[in-house]
Amino acid sequence: MTTLPVYDLSGNKVGDYEIDPASIAPKISKQLLHDVVVMYLANQRQGSNKTKTRGEVAGSTKKLYKQKGTGNARAGARRTPVRRGGGHANARQPRSYYYRLPRKAVQAATRMAIAAKISAGSVVVVDQLKMDAPKTKVLAGAFKALGLEGQTKTLAVGSLDRNVYLSGRNIQGCTISPVSDLNALVVLRPRKLVVTREALDWLKTRATA
């Protein structure tokens, strides 16, 4: 069982939260975490790189000069890959790098990532996060009070709050996500995982369901 201190937005400790990382993920597989993170990174690739083949570059297909009698080496069309300005012999073409691992494996990796963050002491618990209007200054001040200024972090909330999202989207190194939308990459990439008490309650409920 791990006891996490709970803070308010002013950085003051207001309580404790007990959670067992083993209840979220009984074991942590580094290989599975690696495979899932590589999958997410591959799916972010555009795959739009392209070079032209000899059929796509500008120029005539006519033979440059006759085969014999000129004293020069034999030469074909100027679009051949061996000439400057010619097409590529094995031209790159747009492609998709998208693939998916089994759904249960991806879900297990997300739970493992969260459990790993808790065990490593990289989780900061906030009592509640309610904002009446979008205010980046307020949220940035809260991160500073929590000692998170200048650190990469993912803020996991119980449900998507428009005011919270608009307040944090311009903060460098900050990602805001409902706890139900977390994935292994979003959890593992930043240095800290900031969660609300409501989000942790949701995790515990899903772990015991």
ZAKE-555986 format. One record per residue: residue in three letters; z, y, x of N, C-alpha, C, O in turn. Coordinates in steps of 0.001 Angstrom, whole numbers, plus 500000, padded with zeros to 6 digits. Atoms other than C-alpha are relative to their C-alpha. Layout:
BEGIN
["Ala" [Z Y X] [Z Y X] [Z Y X] [Z Y X]]
...
***
This chain:
BEGIN
["Met" [500000 498806 500840] [500000 500000 500000] [500000 501252 500880] [500757 501336 501847]]
["Thr" [500105 498751 499256] [499060 503452 501291] [500473 501152 499127] [500096 501253 497960]]
["Thr" [499513 498821 500717] [500844 506646 500269] [499270 501231 500513] [499353 501573 501693]]
["Leu" [500763 498807 499647] [498641 509726 500238] [500686 501241 499461] [501050 501273 498285]]
["Pro" [499422 498753 500510] [500093 513238 500009] [499013 500713 499082] [497805 500701 499320]]
["Val" [500827 499266 500960] [498805 515301 497088] [500263 501488 500183] [501414 501921 500234]]
["Tyr" [499889 498565 499759] [498098 519009 497610] [499420 500788 498837] [498577 500294 498089]]
["Asp" [500646 499084 500929] [497341 521954 495381] [498963 500818 500772] [498781 500617 501973]]
["Leu" [501074 499250 499358] [494557 524435 496113] [500518 501008 501024] [499737 501585 501781]]
["Ser" [499419 499097 499000] [496975 526557 498161] [500423 499263 501261] [500912 499875 502211]]
["Gly" [499634 500794 498828] [497574 523700 500601] [501423 499531 499997] [501890 498987 500998]]
["Asn" [498605 500430 500096] [501111 522993 499398] [500078 498580 499459] [499355 498224 498528]]
["Lys" [499826 501373 500470] [502228 519400 498962] [500755 500005 498678] [501816 500617 498562]]
["Val" [499384 500013 501334] [503047 518707 495312] [500367 498588 499554] [500848 498398 498437]]
["Gly" [499644 501363 500384] [503550 514944 495339] [499349 498977 500908] [498765 499311 501939]]
["Asp" [500590 501116 499263] [502422 511549 496578] [499192 499136 499050] [499411 499130 497838]]
["Tyr" [500833 500903 500792] [499844 509056 495417] [499927 498671 500732] [499513 498615 501890]]
["Glu" [500022 501321 499391] [500149 505348 496088] [498751 499239 499561] [498444 499147 498373]]
["Ile" [501204 500765 500280] [496997 503289 496341] [499840 498932 501070] [500144 499164 502240]]
["Asp" [500197 501112 499082] [496168 499955 497928] [498509 499859 500305] [497731 499498 499422]]
["Pro" [501435 500120 499668] [492838 499974 499802] [499454 498599 499724] [498279 498441 499392]]
["Ala" [500455 501372 500222] [492701 496175 499443] [499655 499747 498536] [498875 498846 498228]]
["Ser" [500334 500161 501413] [492604 496556 495658] [498616 500544 499692] [497978 500126 498725]]
["Ile" [501344 499451 500182] [489408 498590 495997] [498968 499109 500673] [497914 498827 500102]]
["Ala" [500886 500911 499262] [487794 496347 498619] [500871 499044 500801] [501484 499463 501783]]
["Pro" [499144 500965 499289] [489596 493152 499746] [499658 499871 501481] [500550 499631 502295]]
["Lys" [500404 500049 498596] [487577 493129 502995] [498890 501022 500236] [498199 501440 499308]]
["Ile" [501011 499007 499639] [485305 495531 504845] [498996 499361 500948] [499352 498916 502039]]
["Ser" [501073 500577 499190] [481996 494275 506183] [499195 501132 500648] [498488 501871 499964]]
["Lys" [500755 498960 499299] [480551 496572 508849] [498494 499758 499901] [497706 500703 499862]]
["Gln" [501426 500314 500098] [477232 494750 508614] [499434 500453 498659] [498342 501020 498603]]
["Leu" [500466 499581 501319] [476935 495376 504879] [499944 501519 499906] [498993 502076 499357]]
["Leu" [499995 498540 500005] [477904 499029 505317] [498781 500537 500765] [498120 501474 500319]]
["His" [501162 499586 499208] [475242 499373 508024] [498711 499805 499221] [497861 500695 499191]]
["Asp" [501237 500301 500722] [472566 497729 505898] [499780 500982 498845] [498661 501441 498618]]
["Val" [500129 499100 501155] [473283 499926 502870] [499712 501425 500456] [498894 502113 499845]]
["Val" [500260 498648 499489] [473397 503158 504907] [498556 500115 500487] [497897 501122 500228]]
["Val" [501396 499992 499547] [470061 502263 506547] [499052 500043 498802] [498016 500706 498858]]
["Met" [500828 499984 501210] [468628 501629 503067] [499908 501409 499423] [498822 501879 499082]]
["Tyr" [500009 498639 500549] [469684 505074 501833] [499211 500956 500895] [498471 501805 500397]]
["Leu" [500729 499126 499077] [468321 506771 504957] [498494 499738 499932] [497692 500670 499976]]
["Ala" [501425 500342 500102] [465020 504901 504680] [499402 500565 498714] [498261 501028 498707]]
["Asn" [500503 499510 501274] [464690 505919 501035] [499856 501522 499972] [499189 502067 499093]]
["Gln" [500134 498548 499915] [465039 509579 502054] [498769 500421 500798] [498407 501598 500794]]
["Arg" [501176 499667 499193] [461997 509405 504331] [498824 500359 499096] [498590 499707 498078]]
["Gln" [501139 499568 500797] [458945 511240 503010] [498817 499050 500139] [498134 498763 499157]]
["Gly" [501129 500899 499784] [456391 508908 504562] [498662 500674 499774] [497701 500023 499363]]
["Ser" [501222 499250 500287] [453753 511643 504314] [499158 500279 501250] [498176 501019 501178]]
["Asn" [500790 499747 498795] [452499 511585 507922] [498632 499310 499906] [498510 498194 499402]]
["Lys" [501358 500523 500118] [448762 511067 508207] [499128 500572 501115] [499253 501744 501467]]
["Thr" [501033 499532 499077] [445974 511277 510798] [498646 499516 499478] [498577 498588 498672]]
["Lys" [501330 500284 500537] [442233 511140 510201] [499308 498847 500730] [499433 498701 501946]]
["Thr" [500831 501050 499418] [439995 508142 510767] [498662 500617 500412] [498409 501789 500135]]
["Arg" [501302 499491 499565] [436511 508496 512263] [499111 500341 498804] [498148 501096 498938]]
["Gly" [500786 499688 501195] [435154 508605 508730] [500454 501277 499316] [499787 501759 498400]]
["Glu" [499454 498817 500660] [437296 511627 507826] [499850 501281 500826] [499978 502379 500283]]
["Val" [500157 498802 499182] [436720 513982 510774] [498599 500578 499808] [497664 499879 499416]]
["Ala" [501289 499331 500154] [433912 516543 510719] [499072 499638 501165] [499526 499453 502294]]
["Gly" [500956 500300 498940] [430747 515785 512663] [498933 499040 499525] [499122 498321 498544]]
["Ser" [501119 500857 500368] [427437 513958 512520] [500249 498565 500448] [500998 498315 501392]]
["Thr" [499943 501414 499608] [427117 510193 512681] [498826 499626 500909] [498666 498469 501298]]
["Lys" [501180 500261 499172] [423954 510556 514744] [500407 499702 501443] [501359 500287 501958]]
["Lys" [499759 500311 498607] [423882 509041 518222] [499721 501252 500844] [498710 501926 500647]]
["Leu" [500086 498741 499254] [424429 511858 520761] [498698 500121 500803] [498083 501187 500813]]
["Tyr" [501278 500008 499272] [421434 510924 522945] [499547 498552 500124] [500295 497623 499821]]
["Lys" [500557 501347 499986] [419218 507960 523522] [500768 499096 500959] [501468 499558 501860]]
["Gln" [499209 500975 499274] [420624 504795 524985] [499691 499987 501501] [500607 499911 502319]]
["Lys" [500381 500177 498595] [418657 504680 528253] [499197 501193 500522] [498615 501961 499755]]
["Gly" [500871 499036 499361] [416972 506962 530704] [500598 501361 500257] [499929 502204 500856]]
["Thr" [499400 498675 499800] [419389 509910 530742] [500873 500048 501252] [501179 501133 501747]]
["Gly" [499089 500041 498858] [421567 508781 533643] [501454 500122 499608] [502334 500009 500461]]
["Asn" [498610 499899 500487] [424682 509233 531489] [500473 498658 499459] [499681 497747 499218]]
["Ala" [499445 501196 500619] [426999 506602 530147] [499557 499907 498550] [499249 500916 497915]]
["Arg" [500407 500191 501390] [426121 505108 526799] [500956 500745 499075] [502161 500754 499330]]
["Ala" [499163 499243 500931] [427426 507226 523896] [499475 499829 498590] [498268 499818 498348]]
["Gly" [500375 500091 501408] [427468 506830 520152] [500227 501339 499318] [499925 502386 499891]]
["Ala" [499731 498767 500760] [428492 509378 517497] [501188 500752 500595] [502028 500149 501262]]
["Arg" [498908 499189 499457] [430849 512236 518402] [501312 499753 499274] [502362 500200 499736]]
["Arg" [498771 500252 500752] [433351 511028 515788] [500736 498737 500458] [501770 498374 499896]]
["Thr" [499370 501222 499507] [434184 507889 517747] [501397 500303 500564] [501603 501390 501104]]
["Pro" [498631 499762 499520] [437899 507519 518686] [500100 500262 501503] [501104 500816 501950]]
["Val" [499888 499832 498551] [437105 507570 522436] [499615 501402 500449] [499762 501725 501628]]
["Arg" [500407 498650 499637] [435822 511168 522338] [501012 501025 499499] [501670 500823 498478]]
["Arg" [499128 498914 500407] [437816 514375 522162] [499543 500540 498636] [498359 500816 498441]]
["Gly" [500329 499516 501340] [437959 515546 518530] [499588 498901 499052] [499317 499163 497880]]
["Gly" [500378 501106 500873] [437118 512117 517195] [501166 499522 499145] [502292 500000 499280]]
["Gly" [498956 500539 500866] [439041 510157 514603] [500893 499024 500746] [500586 498619 501867]]
["His" [499075 500956 499407] [441959 507852 515319] [499575 498571 499661] [499140 498284 498546]]
["Ala" [500399 501394 500222] [441271 504149 515735] [500931 499326 498996] [500476 498599 498114]]
["Asn" [499023 500557 500940] [444489 503162 513927] [500743 501173 499372] [501899 501445 499696]]
["Ala" [499461 498769 500579] [445085 506248 511822] [501222 499718 499140] [501286 498715 498429]]
["Arg" [498816 500106 500844] [448473 506781 510198] [499644 500388 498569] [498884 501328 498336]]
["Gln" [500259 499737 501412] [448406 506711 506427] [501325 500192 499264] [502332 499600 499653]]
["Pro" [498757 499829 500775] [450992 507895 503854] [500497 498658 499486] [499717 497812 499049]]
["Arg" [499410 501258 500464] [453397 505119 502939] [501397 500254 499470] [502007 501280 499771]]
["Ser" [498650 499906 500546] [456635 504560 501097] [500922 499063 500784] [500596 497901 501024]]
["Tyr" [499010 500801 499297] [459704 503357 502974] [501069 499473 499046] [502068 498900 499483]]
["Tyr" [498979 500326 501002] [461586 502695 499732] [500212 498492 499874] [499257 497715 499837]]
["Tyr" [499636 501380 500351] [463411 499420 499193] [501426 499996 499472] [502171 500955 499675]]
["Arg" [498660 500079 500571] [466547 498287 497436] [500651 498672 500369] [500017 497617 500353]]
["Leu" [499190 501201 499829] [469300 495846 498310] [500548 499587 498635] [500483 500373 497690]]
["Pro" [499433 500426 501287] [470941 493814 495538] [501078 500976 499497] [501869 501505 500278]]
["Arg" [499091 499015 500604] [472937 495996 493137] [501462 499714 500331] [502215 500636 500643]]
["Lys" [498608 500332 499726] [476196 494122 493677] [500363 500280 501451] [501494 500668 501746]]
["Ala" [499743 499704 498588] [475866 494503 497444] [500184 501498 500210] [501057 501917 500971]]
["Val" [499894 498541 499877] [475340 498270 497105] [501331 500479 499427] [501988 501336 500018]]
["Gln" [498721 499613 500608] [478347 498592 494786] [501169 499584 500888] [502130 500338 501045]]
["Ala" [498930 500466 499112] [480508 496521 497141] [500107 500900 501230] [501209 501183 501698]]
["Ala" [499998 499124 498823] [479485 498743 500067] [500667 501333 499682] [501376 501886 500523]]
["Thr" [499362 498742 500395] [480572 501854 498156] [501517 499845 499973] [502245 500709 500462]]
["Arg" [498543 500245 500042] [484014 500358 497518] [500554 499819 501407] [501639 500311 501717]]
["Met" [499556 500188 498609] [484272 499286 501168] [500093 501326 500739] [501028 501550 501507]]
["Ala" [500001 498701 499325] [483392 502792 502349] [501218 500819 499589] [501854 501451 500433]]
["Ile" [498838 499252 500483] [486099 504351 500172] [501285 499414 500567] [502166 500149 501012]]
["Ala" [498806 500649 499456] [488682 501787 501267] [500144 500287 501489] [501257 500478 501979]]
["Ala" [499954 499708 498561] [487750 502399 504919] [500483 501419 500247] [501255 501657 501175]]
["Lys" [499555 498612 499856] [488234 506149 504493] [501493 500130 499743] [502185 500863 500449]]
["Ile" [498569 499952 500306] [491656 505621 502926] [500803 499408 501149] [501803 499990 501569]]
["Ser" [499278 500656 498905] [492756 503226 505680] [499985 500845 501273] [500928 500799 502062]]
["Ala" [500115 499181 498800] [491552 505663 508353] [500722 501338 499876] [500745 502118 500828]]
["Gly" [499307 498729 500197] [493551 508543 506877] [499061 501176 499874] [499432 502303 500203]]
["Ser" [500996 498935 500107] [490397 510541 506171] [499800 500464 498565] [498775 501061 498235]]
["Val" [500075 499597 501410] [491104 511133 502478] [501041 501080 499733] [502208 500940 500098]]
["Val" [499106 498906 500401] [492604 514375 501173] [500019 500042 498474] [498970 500131 497837]]
["Val" [499864 500051 501453] [493959 514299 497614] [500400 501372 499477] [501355 501980 499960]]
["Val" [499702 498724 500654] [493919 517425 495449] [500526 499698 498605] [499983 498853 497893]]
["Asp" [499352 500272 501286] [496154 517548 492386] [499013 500187 498855] [498804 499264 498069]]
["Gln" [501016 499753 501015] [493549 519144 490118] [499088 501128 500456] [499468 501969 501272]]
["Leu" [500988 499010 499588] [490451 521261 490447] [499305 500520 498752] [498336 499934 498270]]
["Lys" [500572 499364 501182] [489697 523528 487505] [499649 501439 500330] [500457 502171 500903]]
["Met" [500450 498639 499746] [487691 526726 487725] [499414 500579 498725] [498601 499942 498054]]
["Asp" [500485 499342 501225] [487043 529188 484896] [498587 500551 500170] [497848 500709 499198]]
["Ala" [501328 499457 499724] [483937 530572 486591] [499605 499615 501419] [500475 499368 502254]]
["Pro" [500436 500326 498634] [481810 529805 489661] [500499 501047 500987] [500262 502240 500799]]
["Lys" [499457 499076 499009] [483539 531341 492684] [500073 499283 501333] [501033 498560 501600]]
["Thr" [500049 500668 498704] [482561 530149 496151] [501205 500377 500858] [501739 499540 501586]]
["Lys" [498884 499524 499189] [485308 532256 497734] [501277 499228 499706] [502055 498943 500617]]
["Val" [498791 500734 500392] [488015 530412 495786] [499993 498596 500590] [500993 498148 501153]]
["Leu" [500080 501369 499490] [486793 526943 496757] [500038 499982 501521] [500662 499104 502117]]
["Ala" [499973 499920 498536] [486192 527970 500375] [501415 500288 500490] [501839 499764 501520]]
["Gly" [498608 499721 499645] [489727 529369 500481] [500883 498780 499862] [501806 498577 500651]]
["Ala" [499233 501235 500179] [491089 526092 499147] [499759 499038 501157] [500700 498419 501653]]
["Phe" [500311 500867 498859] [489296 524133 501875] [500692 500505 501273] [501177 499714 502083]]
["Lys" [499330 499433 498827] [490695 526513 504482] [501490 499718 499966] [502085 499402 500996]]
["Ala" [498567 500265 500143] [494234 526078 503119] [500315 498523 500254] [501407 498184 500711]]
["Leu" [499812 501436 499793] [493779 522299 503283] [499655 499575 501425] [499748 498396 501764]]
["Gly" [500346 500318 498620] [492691 522516 506920] [498644 499346 500147] [498411 498613 501107]]
["Leu" [501312 500640 499990] [489117 521478 506133] [498878 500970 500341] [497703 500611 500253]]
["Glu" [501037 499017 499687] [487299 524634 507168] [499213 499554 501235] [499791 499186 502257]]
["Gly" [500849 500379 498888] [484347 523848 509399] [499784 498510 500150] [499073 498079 501057]]
["Gln" [500186 501448 499946] [484549 520107 508724] [499052 499559 498883] [499044 500134 497794]]
["Thr" [500848 500561 501046] [481965 518086 506848] [500872 499223 499028] [501823 498554 499431]]
["Lys" [499158 500624 501018] [483351 516777 503588] [499209 499708 498734] [498239 500396 498417]]
["Thr" [500513 500305 501329] [482473 515160 500285] [501127 500206 499013] [502214 499653 499183]]
["Leu" [499005 499740 501037] [484350 516415 497231] [499662 499141 498796] [498632 499332 498148]]
["Ala" [500203 500904 501131] [484689 513703 494603] [500894 500435 498850] [502116 500496 498992]]
["Val" [499255 499560 501174] [485721 514879 491149] [499884 498950 498907] [499005 498088 498940]]
["Gly" [500004 500991 501071] [486510 512926 488010] [498714 500026 499196] [498140 498978 498899]]
["Ser" [501259 499819 500720] [483516 514312 486136] [499348 501274 500497] [500027 502167 501003]]
["Leu" [500720 498853 499461] [480843 516822 487032] [500396 501273 499264] [500222 501380 498050]]
["Asp" [499614 498698 500522] [482154 520352 486513] [498995 501023 500533] [498862 501199 501744]]
["Arg" [501053 499068 499581] [479396 522975 486557] [500554 501127 500864] [499925 501521 501845]]
["Asn" [499420 498900 499239] [481710 525726 487824] [500371 499563 501415] [500172 500305 502377]]
["Val" [499641 500520 498675] [482981 523557 490680] [498741 499757 500829] [498702 500074 502018]]
["Tyr" [501242 500269 499275] [479452 522480 491600] [499358 501287 500511] [498942 501359 501667]]
["Leu" [500613 498737 499591] [478117 526047 491660] [500836 500706 501061] [500297 501453 501877]]
["Ser" [499131 499359 499012] [481125 527167 493704] [499847 499366 501379] [500030 500035 502396]]
["Gly" [500029 500697 498716] [480611 524561 496401] [498636 499731 500579] [498534 499287 501723]]
["Arg" [501332 500383 499511] [476855 524166 496712] [499555 500841 501195] [498700 500408 501967]]
["Asn" [500393 499146 498875] [476589 527067 499196] [500932 499869 501198] [500739 500551 502205]]
["Ile" [499085 500208 498886] [479442 525863 501416] [499369 498987 500953] [499074 497857 500564]]
["Gln" [500666 500864 499024] [477943 524396 504579] [500823 498746 500274] [502035 498816 500478]]
["Gly" [499334 501260 499700] [478762 520745 505154] [500793 499428 498853] [501591 498513 499053]]
["Cys" [499246 500469 501164] [480108 520226 501629] [499055 499379 498984] [498046 499978 498612]]
["Thr" [500745 500682 501057] [478752 517713 499109] [500943 499756 498834] [502061 499283 499034]]
["Ile" [499172 500177 501191] [480091 517606 495544] [499361 498939 499119] [498164 498982 498838]]
["Ser" [500533 501102 500789] [479739 514488 493442] [501071 499452 499058] [502240 499380 499437]]
["Pro" [499060 500748 500842] [481372 512805 490439] [500342 498681 500681] [499499 498094 501360]]
["Val" [499572 501216 499309] [483357 509809 491635] [499133 498809 499603] [498956 497880 500391]]
["Ser" [500839 501115 500453] [481114 507525 489576] [498646 499968 500699] [497960 498946 500663]]
["Asp" [501302 499933 499331] [478060 508670 491584] [500102 499843 501519] [499099 499984 502218]]
["Leu" [499844 500151 498554] [479496 508078 495061] [499216 498793 500505] [499041 497804 499793]]
["Asn" [500615 501155 499349] [477632 505819 497457] [500481 499942 501445] [501144 500864 501920]]
["Ala" [499478 500226 498649] [478308 504468 500942] [499602 501116 500960] [500407 501525 501797]]
["Leu" [500451 498946 499087] [476228 507135 502706] [500755 501297 499767] [501183 501941 500725]]
["Val" [499301 498754 500333] [477853 510072 500889] [501459 499938 500425] [502044 500959 500785]]
["Val" [498594 500154 499618] [481310 508668 501658] [500172 499960 501514] [501085 500589 502050]]
["Leu" [499814 500225 498566] [480797 507669 505301] [499476 501136 500871] [500020 501380 501948]]
["Arg" [500625 498983 499133] [478609 510517 506599] [500953 501150 500342] [501048 501494 501520]]
["Pro" [499124 498884 499648] [481156 513404 506335] [501287 499531 500673] [501637 498351 500630]]
["Arg" [498750 500322 499316] [484383 513559 508309] [501134 499725 499013] [501980 498864 499258]]
["Lys" [498913 500123 500961] [486618 513890 505250] [499467 499707 498595] [498367 500117 498226]]
["Leu" [500271 500241 501413] [486619 512644 501676] [501108 500669 499198] [502269 500269 499284]]
["Val" [499036 499272 500819] [488337 515053 499282] [499869 499500 498566] [498785 499548 497985]]
["Val" [500042 500546 501353] [489257 513530 495932] [501085 500638 499149] [502146 501010 499651]]
["Thr" [498993 499520 500923] [491077 514770 492879] [500841 498810 499524] [500427 497656 499637]]
["Arg" [499149 501072 500529] [493940 512808 491348] [499285 499250 498884] [499415 498032 498761]]
["Glu" [500756 500619 501089] [491712 512175 488329] [498980 499005 500540] [498789 497934 499965]]
["Ala" [500993 500895 499407] [489043 510638 490567] [500659 498734 500543] [500112 497641 500399]]
["Leu" [499299 501179 499494] [491575 508333 492238] [500451 499095 498858] [500406 497870 498973]]
["Asp" [499617 500805 501174] [492843 507231 488822] [498807 499185 499511] [498956 498025 499125]]
["Trp" [501204 500707 500436] [489270 506318 487915] [499707 498825 500933] [499333 497743 500480]]
["Leu" [500237 501075 499030] [488913 504290 491129] [500962 498846 499789] [500562 497683 499827]]
["Lys" [499000 501055 500209] [492138 502398 490487] [499721 499221 498728] [499902 498005 498682]]
["Thr" [500311 500662 501263] [491105 501663 486919] [498824 499042 500154] [498848 497924 499639]]
["Arg" [501165 500863 499789] [487730 500295 488002] [500341 498823 500898] [499784 497737 500736]]
["Ala" [499650 501079 499075] [489342 498246 490781] [500750 498880 499305] [500612 497714 499674]]
["Thr" [499182 500998 500705] [491701 496474 488381] [499335 499486 498747] [499848 498584 498085]]
["Ala" [500696 500423 501239] [489157 496132 485553] [499363 498628 500188] [498737 498107 499265]]
***
